[in-house]
Amino acid sequence: MDKLEKGTWVVNSVKHLLNIKSSTPELDYYEATEQAGKAGIFLSRLVSSQQEVISYTKAKVFARQSGISPAETKVYLDYLKEQGQIDFTCDSQNKVKELEIYCFSGQDAIKTVANLYDKFESSEEEQGSLLALQATYQLPRYSKELGEILIKSGINEESAFNVISMQKVLGLAKVSGQESNEIIYNEYAFDNDPVKIKKALEGLKQKEKDMVYEVQQIVLNSQGFLADNLPSNIKPEIVYMMEGVGLLDGITVKSPISEATFFTTPQIKGLGVGTFPLSTDVFHKAKILLSCLRFGQMKSFAHRGKISSNEKLLNIVNKLNRLEWVGKCTAIGQDYQLLETDGVIETQDAGQGMFYMRLRQPEVGLLVKQMLDHNKLIIDVEANVNDVFSQKATQYIIPELRKKQIEAKSTEPVIAMREKMLQSLRTGGL
């Protein structure tokens, strides 16, 4: 397992474990995973295309969004400083004043996670957990088979048993079949889980199978396809099933004016020819940015900054990729908030509720450009994209479906708190 694979598994484990009650005793086995993973999520928000200085106020917002409390922020900054990814200065009271960022790609962030994980001296159960995630991502495994794989990899028998038990209890892996013939699998591993998809399709009538193939072709030919525009003959339960087994990935965009869901397919990664050095986190962010842009094209209104044509959409993406400011409009301040808190974009207040935005992480924009141009990722071997691509497409882990939503509408107190946080981001940068 190389550093990119290890770092990706650590980060995705933590994203999952952050949703589990902190008092759950099994989490004691994942201390190194938690520390390294949180540091990586934090660093992925700090990533910038060039050396950048930001305020401590802005850094604290990114930390909070990464599951790091204010009291822990300085600790995690020290971790990242030791790894050479950031530097910072302190005042006379040893309080951080500002940060200088030296991490210029998601790939560097993922490698830093792997380095920290090794530094924190992970338990044998943690090491086994990563091995189990890798094994069940490649293929569904019988429990006994998975245990044998772990033992052959150097995990002792008792720890191997604990790993399998915790994978199931904590939901890191899914279970299918009877206890005597139990299959453990990764629910997000569509490409390498033919059994799961085969079973789902076998239960369908031919007419329903035709619906599946129809939806696949529609979305394959137009990634970021608006769910409302699916043909009326497609049963909603068919679409729900396709999401459940990984044939479709849905991103729901919520805005004060409405909400909409946009579909992409796992095949958007492109054919597995050559190497694709892109981190999972970057791919996830690209799908969200594409969905936000599609929302602006299909659901927004002129007074908010509606994207009126495909040509205008491509022009916006090209400007973002040139690191130019885009706007001004109301929608930027409302519909792109998740991308702002993820560090993908930065905004600038233009007055009267309008904002400009600029891309902070160009690798995300590059992927969106390829999605729009080709409905998949096309690697130009003569282009200088080595900073973006680093591992085979079959090794991506994309654990989102619609658990993560772009949301800009809630109760008044929540809206006020969100606005306060965004204000810190928008005014805290130097």
ROMI-316489 format. One record per residue (C-alpha): residue number from 1; z, x, y. Coordinates in steps of 0.5 Angstrom, whole numbers. Layout:
// residues N
atom n = NUM	Z = Z	X = X	Y = Y
...
END
This chain:
// residues 430
atom n = 1	Z = 0	X = 0	Y = 0
atom n = 2	Z = -2	X = 3	Y = 7
atom n = 3	Z = 1	X = 3	Y = 13
atom n = 4	Z = -3	X = -3	Y = 16
atom n = 5	Z = -2	X = -7	Y = 10
atom n = 6	Z = 6	X = -6	Y = 10
atom n = 7	Z = 6	X = -7	Y = 17
atom n = 8	Z = 3	X = -14	Y = 16
atom n = 9	Z = 7	X = -16	Y = 11
atom n = 10	Z = 13	X = -14	Y = 14
atom n = 11	Z = 11	X = -18	Y = 21
atom n = 12	Z = 9	X = -24	Y = 17
atom n = 13	Z = 15	X = -24	Y = 13
atom n = 14	Z = 19	X = -24	Y = 19
atom n = 15	Z = 15	X = -30	Y = 23
atom n = 16	Z = 17	X = -34	Y = 16
atom n = 17	Z = 24	X = -32	Y = 16
atom n = 18	Z = 26	X = -33	Y = 23
atom n = 19	Z = 25	X = -41	Y = 22
atom n = 20	Z = 30	X = -40	Y = 16
atom n = 21	Z = 38	X = -42	Y = 18
atom n = 22	Z = 41	X = -35	Y = 20
atom n = 23	Z = 47	X = -36	Y = 16
atom n = 24	Z = 43	X = -36	Y = 9
atom n = 25	Z = 46	X = -31	Y = 5
atom n = 26	Z = 39	X = -28	Y = 2
atom n = 27	Z = 37	X = -26	Y = 9
atom n = 28	Z = 42	X = -20	Y = 8
atom n = 29	Z = 37	X = -17	Y = 3
atom n = 30	Z = 32	X = -17	Y = 9
atom n = 31	Z = 35	X = -13	Y = 15
atom n = 32	Z = 30	X = -7	Y = 15
atom n = 33	Z = 25	X = -12	Y = 15
atom n = 34	Z = 28	X = -16	Y = 20
atom n = 35	Z = 29	X = -11	Y = 25
atom n = 36	Z = 22	X = -7	Y = 24
atom n = 37	Z = 18	X = -14	Y = 24
atom n = 38	Z = 22	X = -16	Y = 31
atom n = 39	Z = 20	X = -10	Y = 34
atom n = 40	Z = 13	X = -11	Y = 32
atom n = 41	Z = 12	X = -18	Y = 34
atom n = 42	Z = 15	X = -15	Y = 41
atom n = 43	Z = 10	X = -9	Y = 41
atom n = 44	Z = 4	X = -14	Y = 40
atom n = 45	Z = 6	X = -18	Y = 46
atom n = 46	Z = 7	X = -11	Y = 50
atom n = 47	Z = 0	X = -9	Y = 48
atom n = 48	Z = -5	X = -7	Y = 53
atom n = 49	Z = -12	X = -5	Y = 54
atom n = 50	Z = -9	X = 1	Y = 58
atom n = 51	Z = -3	X = 4	Y = 61
atom n = 52	Z = 1	X = -1	Y = 64
atom n = 53	Z = 8	X = -2	Y = 68
atom n = 54	Z = 12	X = -8	Y = 67
atom n = 55	Z = 18	X = -10	Y = 70
atom n = 56	Z = 24	X = -11	Y = 65
atom n = 57	Z = 24	X = -18	Y = 67
atom n = 58	Z = 18	X = -19	Y = 64
atom n = 59	Z = 20	X = -15	Y = 58
atom n = 60	Z = 26	X = -20	Y = 57
atom n = 61	Z = 21	X = -26	Y = 56
atom n = 62	Z = 17	X = -22	Y = 51
atom n = 63	Z = 23	X = -20	Y = 47
atom n = 64	Z = 26	X = -27	Y = 47
atom n = 65	Z = 19	X = -30	Y = 45
atom n = 66	Z = 20	X = -25	Y = 39
atom n = 67	Z = 26	X = -27	Y = 37
atom n = 68	Z = 30	X = -22	Y = 40
atom n = 69	Z = 36	X = -24	Y = 44
atom n = 70	Z = 38	X = -21	Y = 51
atom n = 71	Z = 43	X = -17	Y = 48
atom n = 72	Z = 39	X = -14	Y = 43
atom n = 73	Z = 33	X = -12	Y = 48
atom n = 74	Z = 35	X = -5	Y = 50
atom n = 75	Z = 36	X = -4	Y = 43
atom n = 76	Z = 29	X = -6	Y = 41
atom n = 77	Z = 26	X = -2	Y = 47
atom n = 78	Z = 30	X = 4	Y = 44
atom n = 79	Z = 26	X = 3	Y = 38
atom n = 80	Z = 20	X = 3	Y = 41
atom n = 81	Z = 21	X = 9	Y = 46
atom n = 82	Z = 23	X = 13	Y = 40
atom n = 83	Z = 16	X = 11	Y = 37
atom n = 84	Z = 12	X = 13	Y = 43
atom n = 85	Z = 10	X = 6	Y = 44
atom n = 86	Z = 13	X = 5	Y = 51
atom n = 87	Z = 18	X = 9	Y = 56
atom n = 88	Z = 22	X = 6	Y = 61
atom n = 89	Z = 27	X = 8	Y = 67
atom n = 90	Z = 34	X = 6	Y = 68
atom n = 91	Z = 38	X = 6	Y = 74
atom n = 92	Z = 45	X = 9	Y = 75
atom n = 93	Z = 48	X = 3	Y = 71
atom n = 94	Z = 44	X = 5	Y = 65
atom n = 95	Z = 40	X = -2	Y = 66
atom n = 96	Z = 33	X = -2	Y = 65
atom n = 97	Z = 28	X = -2	Y = 71
atom n = 98	Z = 21	X = -2	Y = 69
atom n = 99	Z = 17	X = 0	Y = 62
atom n = 100	Z = 11	X = 4	Y = 62
atom n = 101	Z = 7	X = 2	Y = 56
atom n = 102	Z = 3	X = 7	Y = 51
atom n = 103	Z = 1	X = 2	Y = 46
atom n = 104	Z = -7	X = 0	Y = 47
atom n = 105	Z = -8	X = -4	Y = 40
atom n = 106	Z = -6	X = -9	Y = 35
atom n = 107	Z = -7	X = -4	Y = 30
atom n = 108	Z = -2	X = 1	Y = 33
atom n = 109	Z = 3	X = -4	Y = 33
atom n = 110	Z = 2	X = -5	Y = 26
atom n = 111	Z = 3	X = 2	Y = 24
atom n = 112	Z = 9	X = 2	Y = 28
atom n = 113	Z = 12	X = -3	Y = 24
atom n = 114	Z = 11	X = 1	Y = 18
atom n = 115	Z = 14	X = 7	Y = 21
atom n = 116	Z = 20	X = 3	Y = 23
atom n = 117	Z = 21	X = 0	Y = 16
atom n = 118	Z = 21	X = 6	Y = 13
atom n = 119	Z = 26	X = 9	Y = 18
atom n = 120	Z = 31	X = 3	Y = 17
atom n = 121	Z = 32	X = 5	Y = 9
atom n = 122	Z = 30	X = -2	Y = 6
atom n = 123	Z = 33	X = -4	Y = 0
atom n = 124	Z = 30	X = -5	Y = -7
atom n = 125	Z = 30	X = -12	Y = -6
atom n = 126	Z = 26	X = -11	Y = 1
atom n = 127	Z = 21	X = -6	Y = -2
atom n = 128	Z = 20	X = -11	Y = -8
atom n = 129	Z = 19	X = -17	Y = -4
atom n = 130	Z = 13	X = -13	Y = 0
atom n = 131	Z = 10	X = -11	Y = -7
atom n = 132	Z = 11	X = -19	Y = -9
atom n = 133	Z = 7	X = -21	Y = -3
atom n = 134	Z = 2	X = -16	Y = -4
atom n = 135	Z = 1	X = -18	Y = -12
atom n = 136	Z = 1	X = -26	Y = -11
atom n = 137	Z = -4	X = -25	Y = -5
atom n = 138	Z = -9	X = -22	Y = -10
atom n = 139	Z = -8	X = -27	Y = -15
atom n = 140	Z = -3	X = -33	Y = -17
atom n = 141	Z = 2	X = -30	Y = -22
atom n = 142	Z = 6	X = -32	Y = -28
atom n = 143	Z = 14	X = -31	Y = -26
atom n = 144	Z = 14	X = -26	Y = -32
atom n = 145	Z = 8	X = -23	Y = -30
atom n = 146	Z = 10	X = -22	Y = -23
atom n = 147	Z = 17	X = -19	Y = -26
atom n = 148	Z = 13	X = -14	Y = -30
atom n = 149	Z = 9	X = -12	Y = -24
atom n = 150	Z = 15	X = -10	Y = -20
atom n = 151	Z = 18	X = -6	Y = -26
atom n = 152	Z = 12	X = -2	Y = -27
atom n = 153	Z = 12	X = -1	Y = -19
atom n = 154	Z = 19	X = 2	Y = -20
atom n = 155	Z = 24	X = -4	Y = -18
atom n = 156	Z = 29	X = -4	Y = -23
atom n = 157	Z = 30	X = -11	Y = -27
atom n = 158	Z = 36	X = -14	Y = -24
atom n = 159	Z = 32	X = -13	Y = -17
atom n = 160	Z = 26	X = -15	Y = -19
atom n = 161	Z = 29	X = -22	Y = -22
atom n = 162	Z = 33	X = -22	Y = -15
atom n = 163	Z = 26	X = -21	Y = -11
atom n = 164	Z = 22	X = -27	Y = -15
atom n = 165	Z = 28	X = -32	Y = -14
atom n = 166	Z = 29	X = -30	Y = -7
atom n = 167	Z = 21	X = -31	Y = -6
atom n = 168	Z = 22	X = -38	Y = -8
atom n = 169	Z = 28	X = -40	Y = -5
atom n = 170	Z = 26	X = -37	Y = 2
atom n = 171	Z = 19	X = -40	Y = 1
atom n = 172	Z = 16	X = -33	Y = 2
atom n = 173	Z = 12	X = -35	Y = -4
atom n = 174	Z = 10	X = -42	Y = -7
atom n = 175	Z = 11	X = -45	Y = -14
atom n = 176	Z = 6	X = -49	Y = -18
atom n = 177	Z = 7	X = -51	Y = -26
atom n = 178	Z = 13	X = -53	Y = -30
atom n = 179	Z = 19	X = -48	Y = -31
atom n = 180	Z = 16	X = -45	Y = -37
atom n = 181	Z = 9	X = -44	Y = -35
atom n = 182	Z = 11	X = -43	Y = -27
atom n = 183	Z = 6	X = -40	Y = -23
atom n = 184	Z = 8	X = -36	Y = -16
atom n = 185	Z = 2	X = -36	Y = -11
atom n = 186	Z = 1	X = -34	Y = -4
atom n = 187	Z = -1	X = -41	Y = 0
atom n = 188	Z = -5	X = -37	Y = 5
atom n = 189	Z = -9	X = -33	Y = 0
atom n = 190	Z = -15	X = -38	Y = 0
atom n = 191	Z = -20	X = -32	Y = -2
atom n = 192	Z = -16	X = -30	Y = -8
atom n = 193	Z = -13	X = -36	Y = -10
atom n = 194	Z = -19	X = -40	Y = -14
atom n = 195	Z = -14	X = -43	Y = -19
atom n = 196	Z = -11	X = -47	Y = -13
atom n = 197	Z = -18	X = -49	Y = -10
atom n = 198	Z = -21	X = -51	Y = -17
atom n = 199	Z = -15	X = -55	Y = -19
atom n = 200	Z = -16	X = -59	Y = -12
atom n = 201	Z = -23	X = -60	Y = -13
atom n = 202	Z = -23	X = -62	Y = -20
atom n = 203	Z = -18	X = -68	Y = -18
atom n = 204	Z = -24	X = -71	Y = -13
atom n = 205	Z = -29	X = -76	Y = -15
atom n = 206	Z = -36	X = -73	Y = -14
atom n = 207	Z = -37	X = -77	Y = -7
atom n = 208	Z = -31	X = -74	Y = -5
atom n = 209	Z = -33	X = -67	Y = -7
atom n = 210	Z = -39	X = -68	Y = -3
atom n = 211	Z = -35	X = -69	Y = 3
atom n = 212	Z = -31	X = -63	Y = 2
atom n = 213	Z = -38	X = -59	Y = 2
atom n = 214	Z = -41	X = -63	Y = 8
atom n = 215	Z = -34	X = -61	Y = 12
atom n = 216	Z = -35	X = -54	Y = 10
atom n = 217	Z = -42	X = -53	Y = 13
atom n = 218	Z = -41	X = -57	Y = 19
atom n = 219	Z = -35	X = -52	Y = 21
atom n = 220	Z = -38	X = -46	Y = 18
atom n = 221	Z = -44	X = -47	Y = 23
atom n = 222	Z = -40	X = -48	Y = 29
atom n = 223	Z = -33	X = -45	Y = 29
atom n = 224	Z = -28	X = -48	Y = 33
atom n = 225	Z = -31	X = -55	Y = 31
atom n = 226	Z = -27	X = -61	Y = 35
atom n = 227	Z = -24	X = -65	Y = 29
atom n = 228	Z = -25	X = -72	Y = 33
atom n = 229	Z = -33	X = -70	Y = 32
atom n = 230	Z = -33	X = -70	Y = 24
atom n = 231	Z = -37	X = -75	Y = 22
atom n = 232	Z = -34	X = -82	Y = 21
atom n = 233	Z = -35	X = -82	Y = 13
atom n = 234	Z = -31	X = -76	Y = 12
atom n = 235	Z = -24	X = -79	Y = 9
atom n = 236	Z = -18	X = -76	Y = 13
atom n = 237	Z = -14	X = -75	Y = 7
atom n = 238	Z = -20	X = -70	Y = 5
atom n = 239	Z = -19	X = -66	Y = 11
atom n = 240	Z = -12	X = -66	Y = 10
atom n = 241	Z = -13	X = -63	Y = 3
atom n = 242	Z = -18	X = -58	Y = 6
atom n = 243	Z = -12	X = -55	Y = 10
atom n = 244	Z = -7	X = -55	Y = 5
atom n = 245	Z = -11	X = -51	Y = 0
atom n = 246	Z = -14	X = -46	Y = 6
atom n = 247	Z = -21	X = -49	Y = 6
atom n = 248	Z = -20	X = -50	Y = 13
atom n = 249	Z = -15	X = -47	Y = 19
atom n = 250	Z = -13	X = -52	Y = 24
atom n = 251	Z = -11	X = -50	Y = 31
atom n = 252	Z = -8	X = -56	Y = 36
atom n = 253	Z = -8	X = -55	Y = 43
atom n = 254	Z = -3	X = -60	Y = 47
atom n = 255	Z = -4	X = -61	Y = 54
atom n = 256	Z = -1	X = -66	Y = 60
atom n = 257	Z = -8	X = -69	Y = 59
atom n = 258	Z = -9	X = -70	Y = 52
atom n = 259	Z = -9	X = -66	Y = 45
atom n = 260	Z = -14	X = -64	Y = 40
atom n = 261	Z = -15	X = -60	Y = 34
atom n = 262	Z = -20	X = -55	Y = 33
atom n = 263	Z = -22	X = -52	Y = 26
atom n = 264	Z = -25	X = -46	Y = 23
atom n = 265	Z = -26	X = -43	Y = 16
atom n = 266	Z = -23	X = -37	Y = 13
atom n = 267	Z = -30	X = -35	Y = 12
atom n = 268	Z = -30	X = -33	Y = 20
atom n = 269	Z = -28	X = -26	Y = 18
atom n = 270	Z = -35	X = -25	Y = 15
atom n = 271	Z = -37	X = -22	Y = 9
atom n = 272	Z = -33	X = -17	Y = 5
atom n = 273	Z = -38	X = -11	Y = 7
atom n = 274	Z = -35	X = -5	Y = 10
atom n = 275	Z = -29	X = -4	Y = 13
atom n = 276	Z = -26	X = -9	Y = 18
atom n = 277	Z = -20	X = -5	Y = 22
atom n = 278	Z = -17	X = -11	Y = 25
atom n = 279	Z = -10	X = -13	Y = 25
atom n = 280	Z = -8	X = -20	Y = 23
atom n = 281	Z = -4	X = -22	Y = 29
atom n = 282	Z = -11	X = -20	Y = 33
atom n = 283	Z = -15	X = -25	Y = 29
atom n = 284	Z = -9	X = -31	Y = 30
atom n = 285	Z = -9	X = -30	Y = 37
atom n = 286	Z = -17	X = -30	Y = 37
atom n = 287	Z = -17	X = -37	Y = 34
atom n = 288	Z = -12	X = -39	Y = 39
atom n = 289	Z = -16	X = -37	Y = 45
atom n = 290	Z = -23	X = -40	Y = 42
atom n = 291	Z = -19	X = -46	Y = 41
atom n = 292	Z = -16	X = -46	Y = 48
atom n = 293	Z = -24	X = -45	Y = 51
atom n = 294	Z = -26	X = -51	Y = 46
atom n = 295	Z = -21	X = -55	Y = 49
atom n = 296	Z = -23	X = -53	Y = 56
atom n = 297	Z = -30	X = -55	Y = 54
atom n = 298	Z = -29	X = -61	Y = 50
atom n = 299	Z = -23	X = -65	Y = 53
atom n = 300	Z = -22	X = -62	Y = 60
atom n = 301	Z = -24	X = -65	Y = 67
atom n = 302	Z = -28	X = -62	Y = 72
atom n = 303	Z = -22	X = -62	Y = 77
atom n = 304	Z = -18	X = -58	Y = 72
atom n = 305	Z = -24	X = -53	Y = 71
atom n = 306	Z = -28	X = -56	Y = 65
atom n = 307	Z = -32	X = -51	Y = 62
atom n = 308	Z = -39	X = -55	Y = 63
atom n = 309	Z = -44	X = -52	Y = 58
atom n = 310	Z = -44	X = -47	Y = 52
atom n = 311	Z = -47	X = -42	Y = 57
atom n = 312	Z = -41	X = -43	Y = 62
atom n = 313	Z = -37	X = -42	Y = 56
atom n = 314	Z = -40	X = -35	Y = 54
atom n = 315	Z = -40	X = -33	Y = 61
atom n = 316	Z = -33	X = -34	Y = 61
atom n = 317	Z = -32	X = -30	Y = 55
atom n = 318	Z = -36	X = -24	Y = 57
atom n = 319	Z = -32	X = -24	Y = 64
atom n = 320	Z = -26	X = -24	Y = 60
atom n = 321	Z = -29	X = -18	Y = 56
atom n = 322	Z = -30	X = -14	Y = 62
atom n = 323	Z = -23	X = -15	Y = 64
atom n = 324	Z = -25	X = -19	Y = 70
atom n = 325	Z = -21	X = -25	Y = 73
atom n = 326	Z = -23	X = -32	Y = 71
atom n = 327	Z = -22	X = -38	Y = 75
atom n = 328	Z = -19	X = -41	Y = 79
atom n = 329	Z = -17	X = -47	Y = 76
atom n = 330	Z = -11	X = -52	Y = 74
atom n = 331	Z = -12	X = -51	Y = 66
atom n = 332	Z = -11	X = -44	Y = 66
atom n = 333	Z = -4	X = -45	Y = 68
atom n = 334	Z = -3	X = -51	Y = 63
atom n = 335	Z = -7	X = -50	Y = 57
atom n = 336	Z = -6	X = -42	Y = 56
atom n = 337	Z = 1	X = -42	Y = 56
atom n = 338	Z = 2	X = -39	Y = 49
atom n = 339	Z = -3	X = -34	Y = 50
atom n = 340	Z = 1	X = -32	Y = 56
atom n = 341	Z = 7	X = -31	Y = 53
atom n = 342	Z = 4	X = -27	Y = 47
atom n = 343	Z = 1	X = -22	Y = 52
atom n = 344	Z = -6	X = -24	Y = 51
atom n = 345	Z = -7	X = -26	Y = 58
atom n = 346	Z = -4	X = -25	Y = 65
atom n = 347	Z = -5	X = -30	Y = 70
atom n = 348	Z = -5	X = -30	Y = 78
atom n = 349	Z = -2	X = -35	Y = 82
atom n = 350	Z = -8	X = -38	Y = 86
atom n = 351	Z = -4	X = -43	Y = 90
atom n = 352	Z = -4	X = -51	Y = 89
atom n = 353	Z = -3	X = -51	Y = 82
atom n = 354	Z = -9	X = -47	Y = 80
atom n = 355	Z = -9	X = -40	Y = 77
atom n = 356	Z = -13	X = -34	Y = 75
atom n = 357	Z = -13	X = -31	Y = 68
atom n = 358	Z = -15	X = -24	Y = 66
atom n = 359	Z = -15	X = -21	Y = 59
atom n = 360	Z = -10	X = -16	Y = 57
atom n = 361	Z = -12	X = -15	Y = 50
atom n = 362	Z = -19	X = -14	Y = 49
atom n = 363	Z = -20	X = -14	Y = 42
atom n = 364	Z = -18	X = -21	Y = 42
atom n = 365	Z = -24	X = -22	Y = 47
atom n = 366	Z = -29	X = -18	Y = 42
atom n = 367	Z = -27	X = -23	Y = 36
atom n = 368	Z = -28	X = -29	Y = 40
atom n = 369	Z = -35	X = -27	Y = 43
atom n = 370	Z = -37	X = -25	Y = 35
atom n = 371	Z = -34	X = -32	Y = 33
atom n = 372	Z = -38	X = -36	Y = 39
atom n = 373	Z = -45	X = -31	Y = 37
atom n = 374	Z = -45	X = -31	Y = 30
atom n = 375	Z = -39	X = -36	Y = 27
atom n = 376	Z = -36	X = -30	Y = 24
atom n = 377	Z = -35	X = -23	Y = 25
atom n = 378	Z = -41	X = -18	Y = 25
atom n = 379	Z = -39	X = -11	Y = 25
atom n = 380	Z = -44	X = -6	Y = 29
atom n = 381	Z = -44	X = 0	Y = 25
atom n = 382	Z = -46	X = 4	Y = 31
atom n = 383	Z = -41	X = 1	Y = 36
atom n = 384	Z = -35	X = 4	Y = 38
atom n = 385	Z = -30	X = -1	Y = 35
atom n = 386	Z = -26	X = 3	Y = 31
atom n = 387	Z = -20	X = 2	Y = 35
atom n = 388	Z = -20	X = -6	Y = 33
atom n = 389	Z = -22	X = -5	Y = 25
atom n = 390	Z = -18	X = -2	Y = 20
atom n = 391	Z = -18	X = -5	Y = 13
atom n = 392	Z = -22	X = -10	Y = 9
atom n = 393	Z = -22	X = -17	Y = 10
atom n = 394	Z = -19	X = -19	Y = 4
atom n = 395	Z = -13	X = -16	Y = 6
atom n = 396	Z = -12	X = -20	Y = 12
atom n = 397	Z = -6	X = -25	Y = 12
atom n = 398	Z = -6	X = -31	Y = 16
atom n = 399	Z = 0	X = -35	Y = 16
atom n = 400	Z = -1	X = -40	Y = 21
atom n = 401	Z = -5	X = -47	Y = 19
atom n = 402	Z = -2	X = -52	Y = 25
atom n = 403	Z = 5	X = -49	Y = 25
atom n = 404	Z = 3	X = -46	Y = 31
atom n = 405	Z = 1	X = -50	Y = 37
atom n = 406	Z = -1	X = -49	Y = 44
atom n = 407	Z = 3	X = -54	Y = 47
atom n = 408	Z = 4	X = -56	Y = 55
atom n = 409	Z = 7	X = -62	Y = 54
atom n = 410	Z = 15	X = -64	Y = 53
atom n = 411	Z = 21	X = -67	Y = 56
atom n = 412	Z = 23	X = -66	Y = 63
atom n = 413	Z = 28	X = -61	Y = 62
atom n = 414	Z = 24	X = -57	Y = 57
atom n = 415	Z = 18	X = -57	Y = 62
atom n = 416	Z = 23	X = -54	Y = 67
atom n = 417	Z = 25	X = -48	Y = 62
atom n = 418	Z = 18	X = -47	Y = 60
atom n = 419	Z = 16	X = -46	Y = 68
atom n = 420	Z = 22	X = -42	Y = 69
atom n = 421	Z = 20	X = -37	Y = 63
atom n = 422	Z = 13	X = -37	Y = 65
atom n = 423	Z = 15	X = -36	Y = 73
atom n = 424	Z = 18	X = -29	Y = 70
atom n = 425	Z = 12	X = -27	Y = 67
atom n = 426	Z = 8	X = -29	Y = 73
atom n = 427	Z = 12	X = -26	Y = 78
atom n = 428	Z = 16	X = -20	Y = 74
atom n = 429	Z = 10	X = -16	Y = 73
atom n = 430	Z = 9	X = -10	Y = 78
END
